[in-house]
Amino acid sequence: MTRTAIADELEQLRCFADLSALPRAFSGPWGTAELRSLPTDFFVAEASGLHPAGRGEHLLLRVRKIGQNTRWVAKRLAALAGVPYRAVSYAGMKDRHAVTEQWFGVHLPGKADPEWQIGPDEGFEILEAVRHDRKLRTGQLSYNRFRLQLRNCQITDKSQLEQCLRDVAASGVPNYFGPQRFGHLAANLFLLQNPGDLRRLDRDERAFALSALRGALFNGYLATRVRAHTWRTLEQGDVQISDRPRGVAEEDHSVFIAERLSAGLLWGKQATLADFDTNGEREFYQQFPQITALLEAAGSQASRRVLCARVGDLGWNWEDEQLVLEFALGPGSYATSVLNELLQVRDLAAFDSAA
């Protein structure tokens, strides 16, 4: 593995981390706008599908946070409860530069509920605490509900923008990973450049690096499907997966009707070129032998991600030069991918690797 070869591949991936440079599915953007002039302009809440048992050795916490990232809150909860960091779990990561509500789980076998001493300046509060008999696991949520306020909108064609909104509601959007995945200036892509870096990085840095590399590769492949107008159709040879999260009952999936959708690869061990579909996936990944080898060396496991993110309960209203959007997305999908189809958005939050 040569440094020059992997550097060339990483530069290609940098383009795939730039959401505005990726092909759009519809005819947008239809103007410009600003996002997160205030933290309260971006609100997201988990719809978990959880039915707490009211008993058990796990304590479920519904937390509202602002200005803090999910891992920091998890570490703080661990410290306050007097348990190791690994005893705290969460269903999904949430934006730092936003008001978010999400569930955490704290494993407390044989222990009473802690007396939470959370200072007013810590950036989070506990809204609800209830016991449960099972661990809260990653991905164990039905969907995320968003409310976004876009300011200083300069719209080129309001009727076309509203038609685009209707198209998004009917068809969904390409399920690109958003800029939060890659960190400020896509710096997470360059944390891991050779096998020796695996020993140098701490656990969080390693997770950021692997997620960024896999996400950029996925974005690059999805872009080929968007250009070919096949990102939301089932093509011969496609791998299909259900978009209903594991561990969530079908009756809890109230916003979306679970169905099987075309899925692209998140590279890792057990991924073999011979098993790929016939829709350009093999040809795409053959361009990145250094990075795919590095991901395998790091122990990443191959998985799949749907190409189409369906957008539920999409609604909008205008307030002078402000556009307010409300919608729901399945776990792992990004609100910024929805906005990208509509407008050229200037995000005033400074993304960092902990978002």
N, C-alpha and C positions, 0 to 999 in steps of 0.2 A: 504494500500500500504506500504509494508515493505521495508526499505532501503536495506536489504540483498537481497531480491528477485529482486528488480530492478537493483541492482549492478550486479547480475548474468546475467540478460538479456542484460545489457549494454556491458558487456564483450563479449557476443556473437556478438553484433552489431559491435564491434571494428573490428572483422574479416571481416565483410561485407564492411567496409570502406577502406580496403586495397585492392586496385585494382589488384595488382600483385598476391594476394592470391586467387582471384576469378577464377573460371574455364574459360578457353578460348574456343572460338567456333571453332577455327581452330587448327593447329598443332604447333603454335609458342610457345615461341618466337624463332627467328632465329638469335639471337646475342644480342649485347648490344650497347647502344649509350648514349650520353649526350644531354640533352635538356636545352635550355636557358643559355648557357654559356654567352650569351649577351641578353639583353632584346629584341633586334631586331630579334633574332632567332625565336620568336613567334609573328606572326602577325595575327590578326583576324579583319574582317570588316563585319558589318551588311549589308545584302541586305534586305532593309526594306519593299519593295512593297508599300511604301507611294507615294501618289500623292498629294503633298501640294496644297492647294487651292489658296495660295497667299494672303489670307485675313483671318480674324478671330481673336479671342481673345487668341489663343494659338500660341506661337513662337516655331517652331521646330529648333533645333540646331544639326548639325552634328559635332561631337567632336572627335578629335584625342587625345588620352592620352597615357602616358607612366609612369610607376611607381606609379600610383594612382588607387584606386579602384572606382567602379562606384558610390557607396553611397557617398564617399567623394566629388567627382566631383559634384554630385547632390546638396549636401549641399553648396558647394562653389558657384555654379550657383545661388542658392536661395539667398545667402548673397549678391552677386553682383547685382542681380536684385531687391533686397529689398522686397522679397516675402517670405512667410513661406516655410519651407522644403516640406510640403505636396503639394505645388503648382508646384513642379518639378516631372516629371515622366520620365520613360525610358522603352524601350521595353524588355531589358534583362541585366543581370549582365555580366560583362566582366572581364577577368583576370587582376590582378594588375601587375603581372610580365610579361608584354608583351606590344607591340605596338598595340593599338586597335582603331577602328573607330566605333562609335555608335551614335544613335540619342537620344536626350533628348527633352522633351517638357516642356515649362514654361508657366503657365497660367497667362496671363497679361490682364485681362478684363479692358478696358478703359485706358490702359497704353501704352505709347510709347515704342519702343524697347530700352532696356538699352544701355548705353555706357559701353561696357565690358572693364574692366581694369584688364587684366590678366597678372600677372608678368611672366617673362621668366623662373622662377624657380618653377612654380606651377605644372608643369607636364602635362598640357593639353592646347589645343588651339581650337578655334572655326573655322571650315572649311567652314561652310555654315549656314545661318540663313534665315528662311522663315516662313511666317505666315500660319496658318492652322485653319480650323473651327471646328476641333475635337481634343479631348485630345489623346495624345499618350499613349497607354495602354500596360501593361505587355504582352509579347508574340506577339505583333503586328509587327512581322518581318517574312520574307519568309524563310531566312536561314542565316547562318554565313559562310563566306569564309575564309579559313585558308591557311597560308603559314608557314611551320615549317622547320627549318634547324637543323638537327641532326648531332652532331659533334662526333669525336673520335669513329666512328662506328667500331665494331668488329663483322663481319658477319660470322656465321658458315656455311651457305650455301646460296649464293646469288641467285641461281636459285629457291630455295624453298621460299626464302623471296619474290621474285618477283611473284611467283605463289600465295603466300598468299595475296599480294597486289591485284592481279586480282580477287581472291575469295572475298576479302573485297569489291571491286568495284561492283561485281555482287550481293552479298548477304547482304551487310551491316555488322554491328557488334552488339553484345549485348549492349543495351542502358543503360549501367551502369552509375551511378553518379560517377564523378571523385573525386580525393582527395580534390579539391578546396571546394567541398560541406561540407567537414568535418573539415576543418581547420588543422593547424599544429599539427601533432601527434594525429589527430582525436579528438582534445580537445572539439570541438563543441558538440560532443555526450554527454559530461558530464556536460554541463551547466545547464541542467534541469533534476533533479533527484527526485523531489517530487512537489506536487501542490504549496507548499509555495514558490518555486523558481519563480513561475510565477509573483509574486509581487516584487521579488528582482531584476529581470533582467530588463534592459532598453529595448526599442523597438527593437533595432538592435540585441542585444544579444538573445532576445526571438526569433526573426526571424531566426537567425543562428541555434539556438538549435532545433527548430521545423523542419527546413529544413533538418538538419543532421539526426535526428531520422527517419523521413519519408523516406529519401534517403537511409539510411542503411537498413531499412526493405525492401524497394523495391529491392535493390541489392541482398539481401539474397534470396528473392523469385525468382528473375531472374536467379540467380545461379542454382537453382533447375531445371529450364527450360533448361538452357544451358547443364547441365549434362544429361538431358533426350533428348537432341537434338530436342527440340520443341520450341526453342526461336523465330524462324522466321516462324513457321507454324501456321495455324489456326486450333486449336484443338476443338473438340466438347465441348461446354460449355464456350468457351472463350468469354470475353467481347471484342468487337471490337470498335475502334474509328478511325477517319480520322487523318492522320498526317499533314493535311493542317491547318495552324494556323487560328484561328478565326480572322475576320477582314481583311484578306488578300485575294484579288480576285484570282481566280484560274489561270487567265492568267499571274499573277505576280509570280506564283510558277514555275519559268522557269527551275530550276535545277531538281526538283522532280515532278513526276506525282502523284498527291494526290490519296491515296487509303486507304482502311480500314485495320488496322493491329491489331493483338492481343495486349491487353493492361493489364498491371498489376496495382495493387492498390497502391495509396498513401493514407495511412490510415488517417481517420478523422471522424468527426461526420457524421452520417447517413450511416456509413459502418456497415453492419450486416453480421455475419458469414453465415447466411442462404442464402444470396444472392450471395455468392462467386461461382466461377466456380468449376468444378470438377477435375481440373488439379493440385491439391495440394495446392492451395491458402489458403483454409480454414485450412488445417492441418498446414501449415507454420505459419500463424498468431496466431493460438492457442498457440504457444510456447511463445508468448510475451504478456501475459495479462496485466502486469504492465505498459509497455510502451504504448500499445494501449489505455489503460485507461487514461494515462497521456496526450496523444495527444488529446483525446476527451475533457478532462477537460480544455485543453488550447484553445479549440474552433476551432481546425483545421478542415477544411471541406474535406471530402473524394473526391478524384479525380482519374483520370487514366492517365497512361503514357505508350506509346508504348514500347514493349519489344525489337523491332528491330530498330536500327538507321541506316537508309540508308545513304550511302556515295556517294555524287555526284561529278562528274568531277574530279575523282581521277587521279593525275598524279605524276610522280616522275622522278628525275634525280640524277646522282651520280657526286660528285665533290671530287675526291681523296677519303678521308675517311669520307666524308660528304654526307648525304642523304637529299635531299630537297623534301618535300612533299607538294602538293597543293590539296585541296579538299574542299567540302562544306558539312555542316551538318545542319539539321533542328534545330529550336530553342530548347534550353534545353539539347541538346546532347553535349558530351564532346570530344574534340580532343584527350584527354588522353586515352579514351576508344578505339579509333582507333589505337593509338600507341601501346597499351597493347597487341593487337593481333599480332603485328609484331615483336617487340623487347622488351627486358628488358631495360627500359629507366631510367636513373638516371636524375631526374629533379633537376637542380642546383638552382632553385628558392626556397626560403624558404617560403612555403605556410603559410598563416595566416588566421585567421577567417574572414578577410575582403577581401579576394581574390574574 
